[in-house]
Amino acid sequence: MMIAALGFFRHRSPITLTCIAIALVGLISIVDYMLPGFSLAVFYLIPIALVAGPVGARAGTLVAALSAAALIFVDINGVQGRPDALTPWWNGGIHLIFYGVVVFLLATLRQEMEREEANARTDPVTSAGNRRAFFEHLTAELDRARRYHTPFALALFDLDDFKSVNEYWGHDAGDRLLRIIVDALSANLRAADRLARIGGDEFAILLPQTTERDLEPMFEKL
């Protein structure tokens, strides 16, 4: 059941998740209001976490502010007649700070995960795709070709005598040469094309929606 719930939220749009989170804040505040003497402050972390990670810091901050406002409202209505009228505002401010820290941590965690995921598919020397990224794109393109009978082209090539560059001028020069080659190729590829470094001096280019007639002028340009 938990896996199904996670799958449901994972495939929702940011706007949908934000609306669900706001609705949860309203629901929790209603229950909190109807249960005097019981604090449900910790339960507001559920809608906050729902958006702070998947959607981002802005949505998380919005839901955190609404949660703190709901706590203040419930606290004011629950302490009528008490001499210290500032207590609800103090409690609400403390909770807002706490919720803000949670939003910051979750948003930072999301950014780090996205960065790690991108690095896992990027060649560290040239910033082109790596072998893993290329075969993921190739698998997807093969599936699309089988389903929709769309053409695509695949180019595999290496650099002649690249080893001598490293031996004579050093690996730093070899890395610079690799970056120059990747920049030159990338400047002449379409947005949908995929360039990857799949070995030391080995490269691959995946060209979706490319027929045999298109190959010669495109490869001559490259």
N, C-alpha and C positions, 0 to 999 in steps of 0.2 A: 504493500500500500504506500509506504514511504517512497519507494522507487518510482511508482506511478505518479505520485504528487510532484516529485522533483522533475520528472519528465514533462509534466504538464506546465510547470512554471518555466522550464528551460526554453520551451518553444513559444512563449508569449512575447509580444512586442513590449518595448520599454514603456509605452503609454499604458498598455493593459496592466502590466505589473504595478505601475505607479497607482493606477486607479484601484486595483485590488488592495494594495497596501493602505491607501487612504480609507477604503471601506473597512479594513480590519481595525484601523485606529478608531473609527467610529464605533465599531462593534465592541471593542475592548473597553472603550470609555463608557458605553451604556452599561455593560456588565459591572464595571468598576463603580459606577454611580449607584447601581442597585444593590451593591454589597458593601454597606458602610462598615468601616472597621477593618476591611481587608484591602491591602494595597496590591494592585495588579501592575505596578510600574514595570516589573521585569518582562511582562508579556508584550509590552510595546516594542521590545527588541525584535519580535517576530516580523512585523511589517517593515521595520527599519532594515533588518538584514535582507529582507526580500528584494529591496531595491538598491541598497547601498553597494552591494557587490555586483549583481548582474547589470544594473542600469547605470550607476555612477554616483558621485558625491553630491551633485545637485539634487537629484531625486531623494537621496538619502537624507540630506539636510532638510528638505521640505517635510518629509515624513517625520523626522526627529522633532522639528519645530511644532508640527501638529500634535505629536504625542505629548510634548511638554505642555502645550496649551490645553490639551484635554485633561492632563493631570491637574493643572491649575484650576480649571473649571470644576472638576470633581472635588478637589480639595476645598475650594471656597464654599461650595454648596454643602460640604460635609462638616465644616467647622463654623457655621453661622452661630453667632453668639459668643464666640471665644474672643478674649481681649486682644490677642495678637493677630491682627489682620494681615501682617506681612508674611506669616508662615507659609501660606500656599505659594506665594510668589518666590520665596526663598527655595522651597522644595522644587518648584517647577524649574527655576534657574539651575539648580544643581543637577537635576535630571537632564536638562537640555545639554549641559556641558558633558555629562556622561554619555548621552546619546551621540553627541557630536564626535567624541573620541572614538566610539564604535564605528560611526560612519567613516571617519578618516582611516581607521585600520582596515575596514573591509574594502574601501575604495583603493587603498594602497596595495592590498593583497591582490585585488583583481588586476591592477596595472602590472604588478610583478609577474603574475601568472601569464598574462598576455605577452609580456616581454620575453619570458622564458619559452613560451610556445613559438614565438616568432624566431627566436635564436635557434631553436631546435630544427628549423627549416631553412636556415640561412647560412651560406658559406661565410665564415668569419673573415676571409681574406678579401673577397671581391664583393660581398653583400648580395651576390646572386643567390638563386635558390640552390640548395644542396641536393644530394642524391635522394634523400628521403622525400623532400618536397617534390622533386621531379617525378618520382614514381607514383606519388599520390595524384598529381595532375594527370599523369599518363593513364592511370587506372580509371580515373573519372572520365577522361576523354574516350577511352576504349568502350566504357559502358554506354556513353552517349552515342558513339558511332554505331554500336550494335542495336541500340533502341531506335534511333532516328535516322540511321543510314547517312550520317553526315561525314564528309571527308576531313581528313587531317593529315598533316605531314610531320615527319620526324627526321631531324638532322643530328647525326653524331659525328664529332670530329675531335682531333687533338692538334697540338701545336708542334710542328716539326722542329726538332733540335732544341726544344725548350730546356732540356737538361743542361745543355752547354751554357745557357744563359745563367743558370744558378751556379754552375761550376766556375765560370769566368768572372762574373760580376757580383755574385753572391745572391742569397735568397731574398734580400730586401729588394734588389733590382728585379728579380723574378716575380715577386709579389706585385710590384708596381706595374710590370708588364701585363700581368693577369688582369689587374684593375683597368688598365687602359683598353684592353681587348673587350672586357665586359661592358665598359662604358660605350665603346664604339658600336658593339652589337646592339646594346639596349636602345641606343639612339635611333636605330634603323628597324626596330621591331614594333609591331602593333601592340596595343594595350592588352589584348587577349593572349598574345604569345608568351611562352614560358621559356626562359633561359636558365640553365642550371650548370653548375660545375660539379661533375659527377666523379672526378678523379683529380690527380695532380695537375695534369695538363689536358684533361678530357672534359669536353663540354657537350651538352645536349640542348636542342631547341625543339620545342613542341609548338606546332603551328595549327591551331584549330581552324576549321572552315577554309581549308586550303586544298585546292585541286592540283592535279598534275600540271595543268597549264600554267598555274600561278608560280610553280616552283622555280623555274629557270630565272626569270627576272628577279625574284626575291632573293635567291641565293647569290646571284651575281651582285646584287646590291650589298648583301652582307659581306 
